[in-house]
Amino acid sequence: MKPPYKISGKILKLVASISEKIGEINSAHLHKPPTELRKKNRIKTIHSSLEIEGNTLTIEQITAIVENKNVIGPKKDILEVKNAITVYNSLDNLNPYNFDSFCDAHRILMNGLIESAGKLRNKSVGIVKGSEVAHIAPPAEKIQFLMNDLFDYLKTDDEIILIKSCVFHYEMEFIHPFLDGNGRMGRLWQTVILKEAYPIFEFLPIESLIKVRQEQYYESLSKSDNTGESTIFIEFMLEILLNSLEELLQIQNVNLANIDRITIFKSIIKEDYFTRKEFLKNFREISSATASRDLKYGVENGFIEKIGDKNTAKYKFK
């Protein structure tokens, strides 16, 4: 069954705005942001996603862990961060449409934190807010069927991916397939789904915007539960995605280093041969001399192989 939701006017407007911003980002060569910005955003992502779940480590402490430095703090919190670093560094190895890959991600994320990491829960659970039960998840014996159904929707439905990623996030939270780690898995897997179609989402700290609006995040989940469809949650998450793109576009005078241009061009040209002229065509803001220096840097550092010389030279990524 297709998960229940409606395509509201607000959803259509948000999807159009997001598509427009993605076009602007591609034109500004920001679809793969500079290395330092990617690192900062990844740390913000891990910090925010875990802080929502009660992790007490600061951005500075998480940065130190990323840099393999010793940190003093609760063992559980440090392990949560290390697990999150591992799984976010493995995004390219995760298949958004594969249930086993989904379970593998949970196993990495919750390794050493719960005994059932990577395994579906085998008992009933409820979510308590204050003194009230906010949500009773479906019975354990229905989880496999419901998750299979959800992945079938993800793989086969012709809905646009921006909307499907939000639907998956909501429905996964509703099903609550694991004993623990469902919140961080919902946020992680939406990123995994989005980056397949729009690589920029790998490097956006969506979770930090959710953290700022944490109360509204849970409220939109609750309202969607009450209405029996995910429309309200889709609208909320599309706003978050749009805001994250707008924040990236507010960065002025982004100076790409040679390694940044090389990395961006690799994602465009892939395994084909290319010339300096073709490289330069993608970076009209640089001179021919700078393009030559970029390619020379790539060759000398083993990223690129060069065939021929001067005007006849062709290049290919190794």
C-alpha positions in Angstrom: 0.0 0.0 0.0 1.1 3.5 -0.7 1.5 5.5 2.5 -1.3 8.1 3.0 -0.6 11.7 2.3 -1.9 14.6 0.2 0.0 16.9 -2.2 -1.0 20.3 -0.8 -0.4 23.6 -2.4 2.3 24.3 0.2 4.1 21.1 -0.8 4.1 22.0 -4.5 5.4 25.5 -3.7 8.2 24.2 -1.5 9.2 21.6 -4.1 9.4 24.3 -6.8 11.5 26.5 -4.5 13.9 23.7 -3.6 14.4 22.8 -7.2 15.2 26.4 -8.0 17.7 26.6 -5.2 19.4 23.4 -6.3 19.8 24.9 -9.7 21.5 28.1 -8.2 23.8 25.9 -6.1 24.9 23.9 -9.1 25.6 27.1 -11.0 27.7 28.4 -8.1 29.8 25.1 -8.0 28.4 24.6 -4.5 27.0 21.1 -5.1 30.2 19.8 -3.6 31.1 22.6 -1.1 34.8 23.4 -0.2 36.5 20.8 1.9 36.5 22.8 5.1 32.8 23.6 4.8 32.0 20.0 4.2 33.9 19.0 7.4 32.2 21.7 9.5 28.8 20.7 8.2 29.4 17.0 8.9 30.4 17.8 12.5 27.3 20.1 12.9 25.1 17.2 11.5 26.5 14.7 14.0 26.3 17.1 16.9 22.7 18.1 16.3 21.4 14.7 15.5 22.9 13.2 18.7 22.0 16.3 20.8 18.4 15.7 19.9 18.8 12.2 21.5 20.4 13.6 24.6 24.1 13.4 23.8 26.0 16.0 25.9 29.3 16.4 23.9 30.0 19.9 22.4 30.9 20.7 18.8 34.5 21.2 20.0 34.6 17.8 21.6 33.1 16.1 18.4 35.7 18.0 16.3 38.4 16.6 18.5 37.1 13.0 18.0 36.9 13.6 14.3 40.6 14.6 14.4 41.4 11.4 16.5 42.2 13.4 19.6 41.4 12.2 23.1 38.3 13.6 24.7 37.0 13.4 28.3 33.3 12.7 28.5 30.7 10.0 29.1 31.7 6.8 27.4 28.3 6.3 25.9 28.3 9.8 24.4 31.8 9.3 22.9 30.8 5.9 21.5 27.6 7.5 19.9 29.8 10.1 18.2 32.4 7.6 16.9 29.6 5.4 15.6 27.9 8.4 13.9 31.3 9.4 12.3 31.7 5.9 10.9 28.2 5.7 9.4 28.3 9.2 7.9 31.7 8.5 6.4 30.2 5.4 4.8 27.3 7.2 3.1 28.5 6.2 -0.4 28.3 2.5 0.6 24.7 2.7 1.7 21.9 1.8 -0.8 18.8 3.9 -0.1 16.5 1.3 -1.6 17.9 -1.8 0.2 16.5 -2.9 3.5 19.6 -4.9 4.4 21.7 -1.7 3.9 19.3 0.1 6.2 19.8 -2.5 8.9 23.6 -2.3 8.4 23.5 1.4 9.0 21.6 0.9 12.2 24.1 -1.8 13.3 27.0 0.7 12.8 25.1 3.6 14.4 24.1 1.6 17.5 27.1 -0.8 17.8 28.0 -1.2 21.5 25.0 0.8 22.6 22.3 -1.8 22.4 22.5 -5.6 22.1 20.1 -5.7 19.1 22.0 -3.2 16.9 20.9 -3.8 13.3 18.0 -6.1 14.3 14.3 -5.3 14.3 12.7 -5.1 17.7 10.9 -8.2 19.0 8.6 -6.5 21.5 6.0 -3.8 21.7 7.1 -0.2 22.4 5.5 3.1 23.1 6.8 6.7 23.1 6.1 8.6 26.4 6.1 12.4 26.6 5.9 13.6 30.2 3.2 11.4 31.8 1.4 10.6 28.6 1.9 7.9 26.0 2.4 9.9 22.8 2.6 7.0 20.3 2.1 3.3 20.4 4.2 1.7 17.6 2.8 -1.2 15.5 3.2 -4.7 17.0 6.6 -6.4 16.6 5.2 -9.2 14.4 4.1 -6.6 11.8 7.4 -4.7 11.5 9.0 -6.8 8.7 5.9 -6.6 6.5 5.5 -2.8 7.1 9.2 -2.1 6.4 9.1 -4.2 3.2 6.0 -2.3 2.1 7.8 1.0 2.8 10.9 0.1 0.8 8.6 -1.1 -2.0 7.1 2.4 -2.1 10.5 3.9 -2.1 11.7 1.8 -5.0 8.7 1.7 -7.2 6.4 4.7 -6.7 6.8 7.5 -9.2 6.5 10.2 -6.6 9.3 12.8 -6.7 12.2 11.9 -4.5 12.0 15.1 -2.4 8.5 14.0 -1.2 9.4 10.3 -0.9 12.3 11.0 1.4 10.0 12.9 3.8 7.3 10.2 3.6 9.9 7.5 4.4 11.2 9.5 7.3 7.8 9.9 8.8 6.6 6.3 8.2 9.9 4.9 9.6 9.4 6.9 12.8 5.8 5.7 13.0 6.7 2.0 12.6 9.6 2.4 15.0 11.4 -0.7 13.8 14.2 -0.8 16.3 14.3 -0.7 20.1 16.5 2.4 20.1 18.1 4.7 17.5 14.9 5.3 15.4 15.1 9.1 15.5 18.7 9.3 14.3 18.0 6.5 11.7 15.1 8.5 10.3 17.2 11.6 9.8 20.2 9.7 8.5 18.1 7.7 5.9 16.4 10.8 4.6 19.9 12.1 3.8 20.9 8.8 2.2 17.8 8.9 0.0 18.3 12.6 -1.0 22.0 12.4 -1.8 21.3 9.7 -4.4 19.4 12.3 -6.6 20.9 15.5 -5.2 24.6 15.1 -4.0 24.5 18.5 -2.2 22.3 17.0 0.6 25.2 14.8 1.7 26.9 18.0 2.9 24.1 20.0 4.4 23.6 20.1 8.2 19.8 19.4 8.0 19.8 18.0 11.5 21.1 21.3 12.9 18.0 23.1 11.5 15.8 20.3 13.0 17.5 20.8 16.3 16.7 24.5 16.3 13.0 23.7 15.5 13.0 20.5 17.6 9.6 21.2 19.2 8.0 21.8 15.8 9.7 18.6 14.5 8.0 16.5 17.2 4.8 18.4 16.8 4.6 17.7 13.1 5.2 14.0 13.8 2.4 14.1 16.4 -0.1 16.0 14.2 0.6 13.6 11.3 -0.1 10.7 13.7 -3.4 12.3 14.6 -4.5 12.9 11.0 -3.5 9.5 9.9 -1.3 10.9 7.1 2.2 12.4 6.7 1.2 15.7 4.9 2.0 18.0 7.8 5.4 16.3 8.4 6.2 16.5 4.6 5.5 20.3 4.7 7.7 20.7 7.8 10.6 18.7 6.4 10.5 20.4 3.0 10.8 23.8 4.8 13.9 22.4 6.6 15.4 21.3 3.3 14.7 24.7 1.6 16.2 26.5 4.6 19.3 24.4 4.5 19.8 25.3 0.8 19.2 29.0 1.4 21.8 29.0 4.2 24.4 27.5 1.8 23.6 30.1 -0.9 24.1 32.9 1.7 27.8 32.1 1.8 29.5 34.9 -0.1 32.8 34.8 -2.0 33.4 31.1 -1.7 37.0 30.5 -2.7 37.4 27.1 -4.2 40.9 25.6 -3.8 42.5 23.5 -6.6 41.5 20.3 -4.8 37.9 21.5 -4.6 37.7 22.2 -8.3 39.3 18.9 -9.1 36.8 17.1 -6.8 33.8 18.9 -8.4 35.0 18.2 -11.9 35.6 14.5 -11.2 31.9 14.2 -10.1 30.9 15.8 -13.5 33.3 14.1 -15.9 33.6 10.7 -14.1 35.7 8.3 -16.1 35.9 10.1 -19.4 39.0 11.7 -20.9 39.0 15.5 -21.0 41.1 18.4 -22.1 42.2 21.6 -20.2 39.6 23.5 -22.3 36.8 21.3 -21.0 38.0 21.7 -17.4 38.2 25.5 -17.9 34.6 25.6 -19.3 33.3 24.5 -15.9 35.2 27.1 -14.0 34.9 30.3 -16.1 36.0 32.4 -13.1 39.6 31.1 -13.3 42.3 31.7 -15.9 43.9 29.3 -18.3 47.1 29.4 -16.2 45.1 28.4 -13.1 43.5 25.6 -14.9 46.9 24.3 -16.0 48.1 24.5 -12.4 45.1 22.6 -11.2 45.6 19.8 -13.6 49.4 19.7 -12.9 48.6 19.5 -9.2 46.2 16.6 -9.9 48.8 14.8 -12.0 51.6 15.3 -9.5 49.5 14.1 -6.6 48.3 11.0 -8.4 44.6 12.0 -8.9 44.9 12.4 -12.6 46.8 10.7 -15.4 48.0 12.8 -18.4 48.3 11.6 -22.0 50.1 13.7 -24.6 51.6 17.1 -24.2 50.8 20.8 -24.5 47.8 21.3 -26.9 47.3 17.6 -27.5 47.2 16.7 -23.8 44.3 14.7 -22.5 43.5 13.8 -18.9 41.6 11.2 -17.0 40.9 10.6 -13.4 42.5 7.5 -11.9 
